[in-house]
């Protein structure tokens, strides 16, 4: 691997990843830069036992014997331990100027807000902006309730505030509640289920107990006596009686269904027509056009059924997954004997003896007669991937809601060297390695091998670790590299495909 090159530039022109910038900054400063984003990083010097703030050019803009945590951009938390029982904290800018002064306080930024921060001091809490202005004065408790709302507790009463510190409702609450899409499910003064808006106003009241509004405007109910589940709309019209053992909305995708289960069988509520569809399967995974994949615990195989529970494709396949390619919906099916790629009319668009290697937002990579091609699903045209003799395949179970498409592919050429190509067949990691190991799940890091030594790079072709190691081990969140009985650790960053629709 080439030596690490100092290619630092301003955050405006920087195209490299934060991970690589952190490595370059560590090399340049001689300190462990343990975080970097939005133009600044934090570092620690083990010799002086000082923490520092580093800019994107490697300049030390501030240093302190205290602990420095990066919040966002040029805002940091500086913490100083004066004794084992006494700690003071401040909000500072990149030069160490105090935005909020040193006091015996702690800060809460669980939602990573770039607008507000909660300060906790002497059993009280207050909200500030990042210029040091007090937004909500110190109160008994303050909880962030949603995108732009706070619940504030004083004298055992919760009140609702906006980001500007304005009390948006005179209504008082016994508890604080989370908002989702501008709505919160509460238990009101009359012990009724109620849905309120972001200003505390009543949107709906119910005589039945509402369990969840995740499928709003359809609401899952729960009988207080039997513990059984049902379904109503916002006008409390009964859609499903409270006879079901459990109920769950469709959390991802188009969110078109609610699943109600009883005695191991699911009934599907279809939001589009407002009807219930009893089914003989326990779990169904939506595909498209009211089709579902279903799995058999007995045969360990999957098939496809419709809303009525009619079998459209027999349970003969090891893997079934839907994909959106070039704006069109497809279903991929695979078993030991065949692969199929079905369009909306359930017609297989693959020729016989064709294998799909990778799925991308605009096209596929396929293998046919020992050759590899990029394949357009719109017109069926193919383009050969020249000088590629093999491609490492990903396991089918890589694909989930977080990984909607394939990673770039690890390829071997006719010179028996490995590189990586993107979805268009463009080389993004050069063919100079004896081997390349890409990991499953969402890891962006790859292990590269040369002359029986290992190093680490990534899909952006950034050298993260030189090729000097004897062994490597994949250990969940970290990559362990061993050399001469010494170990280096590299934390994984999480890969997100460009085609992700999350």
C-alpha positions in Angstrom: 0.0 0.0 0.0 1.3 3.5 -0.7 2.4 5.4 2.3 -0.2 7.7 4.0 0.0 11.0 2.1 -0.9 14.3 3.9 -3.7 15.5 1.7 -5.3 17.8 4.1 -7.4 20.7 2.9 -10.2 22.9 4.2 -13.6 21.4 5.0 -14.9 23.2 1.9 -12.7 21.4 -0.6 -12.3 18.1 1.3 -13.7 15.0 -0.4 -12.0 12.4 1.8 -13.9 10.6 4.5 -13.8 11.8 8.1 -12.1 8.5 9.0 -9.2 9.1 6.6 -8.9 12.8 7.7 -8.6 11.6 11.3 -5.8 9.3 10.3 -4.0 12.0 8.4 -4.4 14.4 11.2 -3.0 11.9 13.7 0.1 11.4 11.5 0.6 15.2 11.1 0.1 16.2 14.7 1.7 13.1 16.3 -1.4 12.8 18.5 -4.3 10.4 18.6 -7.1 12.3 16.8 -10.0 10.3 18.0 -12.8 12.2 16.4 -13.3 14.4 13.3 -16.3 16.0 11.5 -17.4 19.3 10.0 -13.9 20.8 9.8 -12.6 20.1 13.4 -11.4 17.2 15.4 -10.4 16.4 18.9 -7.0 14.9 19.9 -5.2 13.6 22.9 -1.4 13.8 23.5 -0.3 10.9 25.8 3.0 12.6 26.5 1.5 15.9 27.9 -1.8 14.4 29.0 -3.6 17.2 27.2 -6.6 17.3 24.9 -6.7 19.5 21.9 -8.9 20.9 19.1 -7.5 20.4 15.6 -8.7 22.0 12.4 -8.8 20.4 9.0 -5.3 21.6 8.1 -3.8 20.0 11.2 -3.5 23.3 13.2 -3.9 23.1 17.0 -6.5 25.8 17.8 -6.8 25.0 21.5 -5.4 22.7 24.1 -6.3 21.9 27.7 -5.6 19.5 30.5 -9.3 18.9 30.6 -11.4 16.5 28.5 -12.7 17.8 25.2 -15.8 16.4 23.4 -16.9 17.5 19.9 -20.6 18.4 19.7 -20.8 19.8 16.2 -18.9 22.1 13.9 -17.0 24.5 16.1 -18.7 23.7 19.4 -17.2 21.5 22.1 -17.7 20.5 25.7 -14.7 21.1 27.9 -14.7 19.1 31.2 -12.3 19.6 34.1 -12.1 17.3 37.1 -11.1 19.4 40.1 -11.4 16.5 42.5 -12.8 12.9 42.5 -16.2 14.3 43.4 -16.2 17.7 41.6 -16.3 18.2 37.9 -16.8 21.4 36.0 -17.9 21.8 32.3 -18.2 24.5 29.8 -19.3 24.9 26.1 -16.4 26.4 24.1 -15.7 27.3 20.5 -12.7 26.0 18.5 -10.3 28.6 20.1 -11.4 27.7 23.6 -13.6 30.8 24.1 -16.3 30.0 26.7 -19.8 30.1 25.2 -21.2 28.7 28.4 -18.9 29.3 31.4 -17.3 26.7 33.6 -19.7 25.5 36.3 -20.5 22.3 38.2 -22.8 21.1 35.4 -23.3 18.5 32.7 -24.7 18.7 29.2 -27.3 16.6 27.5 -27.1 16.3 23.7 -28.7 12.9 23.0 -30.4 14.0 19.8 -27.3 15.7 18.5 -29.1 19.0 18.1 -27.2 21.8 16.4 -29.6 24.3 17.9 -30.2 23.6 21.6 -28.4 21.9 24.5 -29.7 21.0 28.0 -27.6 22.0 31.0 -28.0 20.1 34.2 -26.9 21.9 37.4 -27.7 21.3 41.1 -30.6 19.1 40.3 -32.1 21.6 37.8 -32.1 21.7 34.0 -32.1 24.6 31.5 -32.0 24.9 27.7 -29.4 27.1 25.9 -28.6 27.8 22.3 -25.0 27.4 21.1 -24.3 31.1 21.4 -24.8 30.9 25.2 -28.3 32.4 25.2 -30.7 30.9 27.8 -33.8 29.6 26.1 -35.7 27.9 29.0 -34.6 28.8 32.5 -33.6 26.2 35.1 -36.5 23.9 35.9 -37.0 20.7 37.8 -36.6 18.6 34.5 -36.5 19.2 30.8 -37.0 16.5 28.2 -36.6 16.8 24.5 -40.0 15.7 23.1 -39.6 15.7 19.4 -38.2 17.7 16.4 -38.9 21.1 18.0 -40.6 20.6 21.3 -39.6 20.3 25.0 -41.6 19.1 28.0 -40.6 21.1 31.1 -41.4 20.0 34.7 -42.0 22.5 37.4 -43.9 21.8 40.7 -44.8 18.3 39.5 -46.5 19.7 36.3 -45.2 19.2 32.8 -45.7 22.1 30.3 -45.0 22.2 26.5 -42.4 24.6 25.0 -41.0 25.2 21.6 -37.3 25.7 20.6 -37.5 29.4 21.2 -38.5 28.9 24.8 -42.1 29.9 24.3 -44.8 28.1 26.2 -47.1 26.9 23.4 -50.0 25.7 25.6 -51.6 26.6 28.9 -52.4 22.9 29.3 -50.7 21.0 32.1 -49.6 17.3 31.8 -48.9 14.7 34.5 -46.2 13.1 32.3 -44.0 14.0 29.4 -44.7 12.2 26.1 -42.7 11.7 22.9 -43.9 13.3 19.6 -43.9 11.5 16.3 -44.8 13.3 13.1 -46.2 16.2 15.2 -48.5 13.9 17.3 -48.3 12.4 20.8 -50.4 9.7 22.4 -51.2 10.6 26.0 -53.5 9.6 28.9 -55.5 12.7 29.7 -57.1 14.0 32.9 -60.1 11.7 32.4 -57.8 8.7 32.1 -58.7 8.4 28.4 -56.4 7.8 25.5 -55.9 11.1 23.6 -53.8 12.2 20.7 -52.5 15.8 20.9 -50.8 18.0 18.3 -47.5 19.8 18.8 -49.2 22.8 20.5 -50.9 20.5 23.0 -54.3 20.7 21.3 -56.7 17.8 21.3 -56.8 16.0 17.9 -58.7 12.9 19.0 -60.2 11.4 22.1 -61.0 7.7 22.6 -63.2 5.6 24.9 -61.0 2.6 24.2 -57.4 2.2 25.2 -55.1 3.1 22.3 -51.9 1.1 22.4 -50.0 2.6 19.4 -50.4 5.4 16.9 -47.5 4.1 14.7 -50.0 3.2 11.9 -51.9 6.5 12.2 -54.7 7.3 11.1 -55.3 3.6 12.1 -54.7 2.9 15.8 -54.0 -0.3 17.6 -56.1 -0.8 20.7 -55.6 -3.0 23.7 -58.3 -4.4 26.0 -57.4 -3.5 29.6 -59.0 -6.8 30.9 -58.1 -9.4 28.3 -54.9 -7.9 27.0 -56.1 -8.6 23.5 -55.4 -6.2 20.5 -57.7 -4.6 18.0 -57.9 -1.8 15.5 -59.9 1.5 15.1 -59.6 4.6 13.0 -59.4 8.2 14.4 -63.2 8.4 14.6 -63.1 5.2 16.7 -64.9 3.1 14.0 -64.1 -0.5 14.8 -61.9 -2.1 12.2 -60.8 -5.2 14.1 -62.2 -6.6 17.3 -59.9 -7.0 20.3 -59.4 -10.7 19.9 -55.8 -10.8 18.7 -52.7 -12.0 20.6 -50.5 -9.2 19.2 -50.6 -6.4 16.6 -47.8 -4.6 14.8 -47.7 -1.9 12.1 -45.5 -2.1 9.1 -42.5 0.0 10.3 -40.5 0.3 7.1 -41.2 0.5 3.4 -44.5 1.8 2.1 -46.2 1.2 5.5 -49.4 0.0 3.9 -50.4 -2.8 6.3 -51.1 -3.6 10.0 -50.5 -7.2 11.1 -52.8 -8.8 13.7 -51.9 -12.3 14.9 -54.0 -14.9 16.6 -53.0 -18.5 17.3 -50.0 -18.3 15.0 -51.8 -16.9 12.0 -51.8 -13.3 10.7 -54.7 -11.2 9.6 -53.6 -8.3 7.4 -55.3 -4.9 7.5 -54.9 -3.2 4.2 -54.8 0.6 4.6 -55.7 1.2 1.0 -59.1 -0.4 1.1 -59.7 -0.6 4.9 -60.3 -4.3 4.9 -59.1 -7.3 6.8 -57.5 -10.3 5.1 -57.2 -13.5 7.2 -54.2 -15.5 6.4 -52.8 -18.9 7.3 -49.2 -17.6 7.7 -47.8 -16.1 10.9 -45.3 -13.7 9.3 -45.5 -12.0 6.0 -42.9 -9.7 4.4 -44.4 -7.2 2.0 -43.0 -7.1 -1.5 -45.2 -4.9 -3.8 -48.6 -5.0 -5.4 -50.1 -6.7 -2.3 -47.7 -9.6 -2.6 -45.8 -11.0 0.4 -43.0 -13.5 0.9 -43.7 -16.2 3.4 -41.3 -18.6 5.1 -42.0 -22.2 6.1 -40.4 -23.3 9.4 -40.9 -26.9 8.3 -39.3 -26.8 4.9 -37.0 -23.8 5.6 -38.1 -22.4 2.2 -39.9 -19.2 1.1 -42.6 -18.5 -1.4 -45.0 -15.7 -2.4 -48.7 -15.2 -1.5 -51.2 -12.5 -2.2 -53.5 -10.6 0.3 -56.0 -13.4 0.2 -53.3 -15.9 1.2 -53.3 -17.6 -2.2 -49.9 -19.1 -3.1 -48.5 -17.3 -6.1 -45.0 -18.8 -6.0 -44.5 -22.1 -4.2 -42.3 -22.2 -1.1 -39.4 -23.6 -2.9 -36.8 -20.8 -2.6 -34.0 -20.2 -0.2 -34.1 -16.4 -0.6 -36.7 -13.9 -1.8 -36.1 -10.1 -1.8 -37.7 -7.1 -3.6 -35.6 -4.5 -5.3 -36.3 -1.1 -6.9 -34.1 -0.8 -10.0 -34.3 2.2 -12.4 -37.6 3.2 -10.7 -39.1 -0.3 -11.4 -40.1 -2.9 -8.9 -38.7 -6.5 -9.1 -38.6 -9.6 -7.0 -35.5 -11.7 -6.8 -35.8 -15.5 -6.1 -33.0 -18.0 -5.6 -32.6 -21.6 -4.8 -30.0 -24.2 -5.5 -31.3 -24.8 -9.0 -32.2 -21.4 -10.4 -32.4 -17.6 -10.0 -35.3 -15.5 -11.2 -35.8 -11.7 -11.4 -39.6 -11.0 -11.7 -41.0 -7.8 -13.0 -44.3 -6.2 -11.9 -46.2 -8.7 -14.1 -44.2 -11.6 -12.4 -42.3 -12.2 -15.7 -38.7 -13.4 -15.3 -36.5 -11.0 -17.2 -33.3 -13.1 -16.8 -32.2 -15.4 -19.6 -31.5 -19.1 -18.7 -28.3 -19.8 -16.8 -27.8 -16.2 -15.8 -26.6 -15.4 -12.3 -27.1 -12.0 -10.6 -23.9 -10.9 -8.8 -24.9 -7.4 -7.5 -28.0 -5.2 -7.3 -27.7 -1.4 -7.7 -30.3 1.5 -8.0 -29.9 1.8 -11.8 -28.7 -1.6 -13.0 -27.4 -5.1 -12.1 -24.1 -7.0 -12.5 -24.7 -10.4 -13.9 -22.7 -13.5 -14.8 -23.3 -15.6 -17.9 -21.1 -18.2 -19.5 -18.2 -17.3 -17.3 -18.3 -13.6 -18.3 -19.5 -10.6 -16.2 -21.7 -7.8 -17.5 -23.6 -4.7 -16.3 -27.2 -5.3 -17.2 -29.9 -2.7 -17.8 -33.4 -3.7 -16.5 -35.1 -1.1 -18.7 -34.0 -2.5 -22.1 -32.1 -5.7 -21.3 -28.9 -4.3 -22.7 -25.6 -5.6 -21.4 -22.0 -4.3 -21.3 -19.1 -6.7 -20.7 -16.8 -6.1 -17.8 -13.4 -6.5 -19.5 -10.6 -8.6 -18.0 -12.7 -9.7 -15.0 -12.4 -13.4 -14.4 -14.2 -13.6 -11.0 -16.2 -11.5 -8.6 -16.6 -12.2 -4.9 -20.3 -12.6 -4.2 -22.2 -11.2 -1.2 -24.3 -13.5 0.9 -28.0 -12.9 0.2 -28.8 -12.1 3.8 -26.7 -9.0 3.5 -29.8 -7.2 2.2 -32.1 -5.6 4.7 -33.7 -2.3 5.4 -30.2 -0.8 6.1 -28.6 -2.4 3.1 -31.0 -2.0 0.2 -28.3 -2.5 -2.5 -25.0 -4.3 -3.0 -21.6 -2.8 -2.1 -19.1 -2.2 -4.9 -17.7 -5.6 -6.0 -14.4 -7.2 -5.3 -13.0 -8.5 -8.6 -10.1 -10.6 -9.8 -8.5 -9.9 -13.2 -6.6 -12.1 -15.6 -3.3 -11.2 -13.9 -4.7 -12.8 -10.7 -4.8 -9.4 -9.0 -7.7 -8.0 -7.0 -9.5 -4.6 -7.2 -12.9 -3.1 -6.7 -15.4 -1.9 -9.3 -18.5 0.2 -8.8 -22.0 -0.4 -10.2 -21.1 1.1 -13.6 -18.1 -1.2 -14.0 -15.6 1.6 -13.1 -12.5 0.8 -11.2 -12.5 2.5 -7.7 -9.8 0.4 -6.0 -6.9 -0.5 -8.4 -6.0 -4.1 -9.3 -2.8 -4.3 -7.4 -3.6 -6.6 -4.5 -3.1 -10.4 -4.0 -6.5 -10.4 -2.2 -9.2 -8.1 -0.9 -11.5 -9.1 1.9 -14.8 -7.1 2.2 -17.0 -7.7 5.2 -20.7 -8.3 5.5 -23.2 -6.0 7.1 -22.4 -2.3 6.8 -18.6 -2.1 7.1 -16.9 0.4 4.8 -13.4 -1.0 5.6 -11.7 -3.7 3.5 -8.6 -5.7 4.2 -6.0 -5.7 1.4 -3.3 -8.3 1.1 0.1 -8.1 -0.6 3.1 -10.5 -0.2 1.5 -12.3 2.8 1.0 -9.0 4.6 -2.3 -7.3 5.4 -3.4 -3.7 5.5 -6.7 -1.8 5.5 -8.3 0.5 3.0 -11.9 1.4 2.2 -14.3 1.7 -0.7 -13.1 5.2 -1.3 -9.6 3.8 -1.8 -8.1 5.6 1.2 -5.2 3.8 2.9 -6.2 3.4 6.6 -3.5 1.0 7.7 -0.2 0.2 5.9 0.3 -3.4 4.6 2.6 -4.5 7.4 0.4 -6.9 9.5 0.7 -10.6 9.9 -3.0 -11.3 10.8 -6.3 -9.6 11.0 -9.5 -10.5 13.0 -13.0 -9.1 12.5 -14.4 -8.5 16.0 -17.9 -6.9 15.7 -17.2 -3.2 15.9 -13.5 -3.3 15.5 -10.9 -4.7 13.1 -7.9 -6.2 15.0 -4.5 -6.2 13.3 -1.5 -8.2 14.7 2.2 -7.6 14.0 5.1 -8.9 16.0 2.9 -9.8 19.0 1.5 -6.2 19.0 -2.1 -5.3 18.2 -3.6 -2.3 16.5 -7.3 -1.6 16.5 -9.4 0.1 13.9 -13.0 0.9 14.6 -15.4 0.3 11.7 -17.4 3.1 10.2 -20.8 2.1 9.0 -21.3 1.8 5.2 -24.3 3.4 3.6 -25.0 2.5 0.0 -25.7 5.6 -2.3 -28.9 3.9 -3.3 -30.2 3.7 0.2 -33.7 5.2 0.4 -33.7 5.6 4.2 
